[in-house]
């Protein structure tokens, strides 16, 4: 009887460790320089807008999994980030010098040397006007970080 209880406790502890390790697992992503291509669509506009191209390169690491195009006069901070398997989800807040605030929710799924990502943004300008956008991106690793 004691042996069964002890075996059950060991089994339970092993399962808990495996679940905990899975929660902290890293996505299948190879660190390096990544070429990011995509498009941004503005939503809720009174007339249709053509999509804007999004193209840039960035060094991505296991510590910096979220691609982000650096913009002058704009400060962005990641508020929350979660990893589940090969998918990273996050929320971020950006402010610019004109007082606009952008709230973002994004997800990126890595596949070794490539990824797919979607980011929903709501930008509120200094006068309270809101603009919503959807950015869809694809990325591929092009080499080591410089």
N, C-alpha and C positions, 0 to 999 in steps of 0.2 A: 504494500500500500504506500509506504513512504517512498519507495523507489519510483512508483508511478507518479506521485506528486512531484518529486524532484525532476523526473524526466519531463513532465508537463511544464514545469517552471523554466527549465532550460530551453525547451522548444519555444515557449512564449517569448523568452528573452531574445532568442535567435531571430524570430519573426519581427520583433520590435526593432532590432538592430538593422535588419534588411530593409524594412520600411523607412527607417530614418535615413539610411544610406541612399535609398532611391530618391528621397525628397531633396537631398543635397547633391545629387549627381550632376555632372556637367553635361551640357548638350554636345552632340557630335559636331564640333566646330574646330577647324584648324586655324590657329592664330596666324595672323599675317596681314598683308595689305589686301583690302577688298575693294573691288570696283562695284559701285552701287548705281543702279539705273532704275528709273521708275517714272511715275507721273503723279501730279497732284490735280485733283478735281475739286473745284469750289462748288459747294452745294447750297441750295436755297437762294440763289441769285435770281433777280427778276428776268434775266435773259441767260441763255446758255453760254458758258465760257469754255473755250478750248482748254484741254488739259495742259498744264505746265510741265515741261520735262524736269526731272530731278536726276542729276548725274554728278558724281563725285567719287573720290577715293579716300579711304580711311584705314588706319591701322586698327584692327580689332583683336582683342585678347580675351582670355577667359575672365579677366577682371573687368573688362569693358565690352560687354556683349551687345550693347545697343548702338546701332549706327546713328550718327547724328551729324548733319552738315553744320559745320561751324559758321555762324553768321556774325558779321560785325555789328556792334551795338545791340546784341541780343544775348541775354544770360539765361541758360536753361539748367534746371536742376531735376534730377530723377527723384521722384517722391517715393516710389514703391517699385520693387522688381521681384518677380517670382520666376523660378525655373521648374518646369514640369517636363521631364524627358528632354526632347530636343527643342522645345518651345520656351521662349523667354517672353513674359508679358511685363509691361511697366506702365506707370503713369508718370507724367512730367509736367512741370510748369515753367513757362518761359516768360520773361519780361523784356521789353525793349525800351530804348531811350525816350520814345514818344508816349510811354505809359500803357501800351497795349499788353495784354496778358493772354497767353495761349495755354490752354489746358489740353494735354495729349493723353491718349490711351493707345498703346501699341502692342503688337505681338510680332515675333520673328521666329521662324522655324528653320533651324540649321540642318543641313544635309551634307556634312563633311566640308566640301569645298564650295558649297552654294547655300543660298538662303532665299526665303520668300518672307515678305513683311507687309503689314498693313498698319497704318497709323491714322486714327481719327483725331481731328483737332477742332477746337472751338476757340476762336480768337475774339476777344472783346477789346475794342479800341478805347481810347481815353474818354470818348463820348458815350460809351455804352453800347455801340453798335456791334453786333456779333456776325462773324463769318465762320461757316463750318467747312471743313475740307477733309478729303480722304486721300491719303498718299499710299499708293501700292508700289512696292519696290522688289527688285530681285538683285541678288549680289553674287559675285563669284570671287574666289580667292585668286589673286594674281601673283603673289610672291611673299617674301619675308618683309616685315616692317623695317623701315629705314631709320 
